[in-house]
Every structure is written in structure tokens, then in C-alpha cells.
Amino acid sequence: MTQSPHHPNLPTFWTPVNVSAAAFVASNATVMGRVSIASGASIWYGAVVRGDVEQIEIGAYTNIQDGAIVHGDPGQPTILESYVTVGHRAVIHSA
């Protein structure tokens, strides 16, 4: 069990997110669960990347723009390769 980065006094049961030190995650973006974010990728303001149900991989230099949602179904991982752009408020479901 790990500690929540948002609420240090509360435990979390989610798998820790794997974010490259060279990636950008906006201060109000939500990234949780089995998520891997590669170098140069960016998760912008209000975006949600939910790896609670299935694994999500975000490739190098991919950007998830403001308000976009990325999530998946059991047994169907979401894999966004390198140099992908997910537009503002788009929904990606098990891609």
C-alpha cells in the first residue's frame, strides 16, 4: 500500500503510476492506476488518465490535451504510441 500524493495522510490501493521525469503532467490532471507515461509526453489541464480497470501506455511525445479522458475495459489495454495527439475533451476508450 502506498500513500496518496494528493492526500499524504490517506493510503491508496492503486498501483503507482510510472511517469518519465521528462514528461509533463498538469497540476490539475488526474493520472491513476496502471499507467505508463514515456519521455516527452504531456498530460494537459483537466485531463483524466484512468488505469484503474486496465493498463494504459502513453508513448513518447504523445499529448493528451485539456479535458480529454483515457480509460479502458478489462482485458483491453489502451496503448497510445509515440507522437499521438488526443484533442481537447476527446474520449479514448480501450484503443
C-alpha positions in Angstrom: 0.0 0.0 0.0 1.3 3.4 -0.9 0.5 6.9 0.2 -1.7 9.2 -2.0 0.4 12.1 -3.4 -2.7 14.4 -3.2 -3.6 13.5 0.4 -0.5 12.3 2.2 -2.3 11.0 5.2 -4.6 8.7 3.2 -3.4 5.3 1.8 -4.1 4.4 -1.8 -4.6 0.8 -3.1 -3.8 1.8 -6.7 -0.6 0.7 -8.5 1.9 3.6 -8.5 1.9 5.4 -11.9 5.1 5.2 -14.0 5.8 8.7 -15.3 9.1 9.6 -17.0 11.0 12.5 -15.4 10.9 14.1 -18.9 7.1 14.0 -19.2 4.7 16.8 -18.2 1.6 16.3 -16.1 -0.5 19.4 -15.4 -1.2 20.2 -11.8 -5.0 19.5 -12.1 -4.8 16.5 -14.4 -5.7 13.1 -12.9 -3.5 10.1 -13.6 -4.2 6.9 -11.6 -3.7 3.1 -11.7 -1.6 1.1 -14.1 -0.4 4.0 -16.3 3.0 4.4 -18.0 3.9 7.8 -19.5 7.0 8.0 -21.7 9.6 10.7 -22.1 8.4 13.9 -23.7 4.7 13.0 -23.3 2.3 15.6 -21.9 -1.0 15.4 -20.0 -2.7 18.8 -20.0 -5.1 20.6 -17.7 -8.2 18.8 -16.6 -7.3 15.6 -18.5 -8.0 12.2 -16.9 -6.0 9.0 -17.5 -7.6 6.1 -15.6 -5.6 2.9 -15.4 -7.9 1.5 -12.7 -9.6 -1.1 -14.9 -6.8 -1.9 -17.4 -3.3 -0.8 -18.3 -2.6 2.4 -20.2 0.6 3.2 -22.1 1.3 6.7 -23.4 4.2 6.8 -25.9 7.0 9.4 -26.2 5.9 12.9 -27.3 2.2 12.0 -27.2 0.0 14.7 -25.8 -3.3 14.3 -24.1 -4.9 17.8 -24.4 -7.2 19.7 -22.0 -10.2 17.8 -20.7 -9.5 14.6 -22.5 -10.3 11.2 -20.9 -8.4 8.0 -21.5 -9.6 4.7 -19.9 -10.2 1.1 -20.8 -12.2 -2.2 -20.4 -11.0 -5.3 -18.6 -8.7 -7.3 -20.9 -8.4 -4.5 -23.4 -5.3 -2.3 -22.6 -5.1 1.2 -24.1 -1.9 1.8 -25.9 -1.2 5.2 -27.5 2.1 5.0 -29.4 4.6 7.8 -29.9 3.7 11.2 -31.4 -0.1 10.9 -30.9 -2.3 13.9 -30.3 -5.6 13.4 -28.4 -7.6 16.5 -28.9 -9.4 18.7 -26.3 -12.2 16.9 -24.5 -11.8 13.7 -26.6 -12.6 10.3 -25.0 -10.3 7.3 -25.7 -11.8 4.0 -24.6 -9.7 0.9 -25.0 -7.7 2.0 -28.0 
